[in-house]
C-alpha cells in the first residue's frame, strides 16, 4: 500500500510527540515498526530541538 506524504508526516508527528512507543504507533496505524522508523528518519521536522526530541523518543522506546 502506498501512503501519502501527509500520512507519513502525521505518523512521524504522532510517534515523536505522543509518548507512545513506536511499536504501538505503528500497530495503531497499520504499518510496520521498521516502516515507521524509516519515515522518522526521512520526515523528521527540521526545527530547533527536534534532534533532542528524537533522542528522548528513542530513549523512551529503549526504556520500555
C-alpha positions in Angstrom: 0.0 0.0 0.0 1.3 3.4 -0.9 0.8 6.1 1.8 0.6 9.8 1.1 3.2 12.2 2.2 0.7 13.7 4.7 0.0 10.4 6.2 3.8 9.7 6.7 4.4 13.2 8.2 1.4 12.7 10.6 2.7 9.3 11.6 6.1 10.8 12.4 4.5 13.6 14.4 2.5 11.2 16.4 5.5 8.9 17.0 7.7 11.8 18.2 5.1 13.6 20.3 2.6 11.2 21.6 4.7 9.5 24.3 3.6 6.1 22.9 6.1 3.5 21.8 6.9 3.3 18.1 5.6 -0.2 18.1 2.3 0.9 19.5 2.0 3.8 17.0 2.9 1.6 14.1 0.4 -1.0 15.1 -2.3 1.6 15.6 -1.6 3.0 12.1 -1.4 -0.4 10.5 2.2 -0.1 9.4 5.4 -2.0 10.3 7.7 -0.7 13.0 10.6 -0.6 10.6 8.5 1.4 8.1 7.7 4.0 10.8 11.4 4.1 11.8 12.4 4.8 8.2 9.7 7.6 8.0 11.0 9.1 11.2 14.5 9.4 9.6 13.0 10.7 6.3 10.4 13.1 7.6 11.7 14.3 11.0 10.8 18.0 11.3 13.8 20.3 10.8 13.0 22.5 13.8 15.4 23.6 16.5 15.5 20.9 19.2 13.9 18.2 17.1 17.1 16.2 17.4 16.7 16.3 21.2 13.1 15.2 20.9 14.1 12.3 18.7 16.8 11.3 21.2 14.2 11.4 24.0 11.8 9.4 21.9 14.5 6.8 21.2 15.5 6.7 24.9 11.8 6.3 26.0 11.4 3.4 23.5 14.6 1.7 24.7 13.5 2.0 28.4 10.1 0.5 27.6 
